């Protein structure tokens, strides 16, 4: 049996109130932090990451993405819905076909930064 973990504590008696106040003033609202956390959750699924990388290369329909990734159209549609709701991708209709693409350059930047970090 392992010994119970001691609670972490600060060994300093003095709190740096100026630093704490400055950081607190610059802290985004709780709702913004929640939305940011939700956005990053979407990047926690390798299928969604693959779809985003596919859409880096070309605007595509569900059928093409499913073929490329070896998945069902239903599975791709499910992931596209989540990406669309988070405004990471956009779509346009051409007759009965819906084509998907990245919403903007920020999506590429986020993934490029992540890749750069992983490659370090």
Beta strands, then each sheet from edge to edge (+ up, - down):
strand 1: 60-61
strand 2: 89-94
strand 3: 97-102
sheet 1: 1+ 3- 2+
end
